[in-house]
Amino acid sequence: MRFLEKMYWGLTLQQWLIAAAIIVGSYVVLTILLRFATKRLRNFAKGTETHIDDLIVELLSRTKVLFLLLLAMYVASLGITLPKPTQRVLNVALVIASLLQAGLWGNVIISFILHRTVQRRIQQDAGSATMLTALGFLGRMVFWSVIVLLVLDNVGISITGLAAGFGIGGIAVALALQNVLADLFASLSIVLDKPFVIGDAIVVDQYQGTVEHIGLKTTRVRSLSGEEVIFSNADLLKSRIRNYKRMFERRVEFAVGITYQTPREKLSAVSGILRTIVEAQAKARFDRAHLKQLGESAVMYEVVYFVRSPDHNLSMDIQQSINLEILKKFQEEGIHLAHPTRTFIVQQSPQSSKEPQ
């Protein structure tokens, strides 16, 4: 058995075999315990209303094989004396694996908290839900930046020099990606200033639709005809945006034309009739009704009222009821609505009436 006492990299073959057996055994035990705990906890979580156990299940399922393997190697190294260079490499590898695993766990925790908070607030305040989504991305970016810096520090790279290099390189990258950065800062402006939020009905130039998604570079709007319209965030903030969701009431203006053959006393009563019709609508607030002008073929009245709701469908229902009631009342009063007409006067010339000789 002398071959077992032969030295390899500072240890005997027997020591290496023992270490290998400890690594395999530790890895198998850790894997079995992880799978057992994940399965039992997942079954337990299905019967509870709390979400903490769901988070723990997600954390356990995100535990990587490489982390378990390095942890098993570290456990094996406790029973033997490794050469200093080998021990140093193993320690650095374990620290890096632990940091990356911590990064994965931290990302799960951030996503879990963000998802739960957005679900609670999306119905009450869509603006805060949108802001939380953007802040969640920034939180992940900062968190992973710290993880990367810690990894580089453990590898032996100077963070101070790296930060200075990033500063110089950052200027060049900013110049090359100025359009992307403009959209990014525009996204933050939309999230913080809240000119609109997810679910708002907006009009941008000739496009009208409902906001479905506010991203880091683009905002997506579902148009009335069904297609998705994608706007660059920077271009969107340069446009004139009309937000119909922020309306408290909707202003409606329409005109009614009466024939010139209508008697004067009935023309005087038209404004009162129109006011009575509008005020009969529960959701309408009458503003005015006037004889606006004497048109080419009709006496024109202008009516203005407000619908006490931003709902466009409700506004159209009220307008339809008003129009039907106008037809009914005018018919009862003998008032005739005008339609475009032209009167041609044909006059025969005296010379044309003479018979040819």
Protein Blocks (a to p, Z undefined) as FASTA:
>chain_A
ZZmmpceehiafklmmmmmmmmmmmmmmmmmmmmmmmmmmmmmmmmpmbfklmmmmmmmm
mpcfklmmmmmmmmmmmmpccdfklmmmmmmmmmmmmmmmmmmmmmmmmmmmmmmmmmmm
mmmmmmlmmmmmmmmmmmmmmmmmmmmmmmmmmnopafklmmmmmmmmmmmmmmmmmmmm
mmmmmmmmmmmnopacehiacdehjbccddfbdcfkbccdddfkopacdddfklmmmpcc
ddfklpmbdcddddddddfklcfklmmmmmmmmmmmmmmpmkbccfbdcdfbacfkbccd
ddddddfbfbfklmmmmmmmmmmmmmmmmmmnopacddddddddddddfklmpccZZ
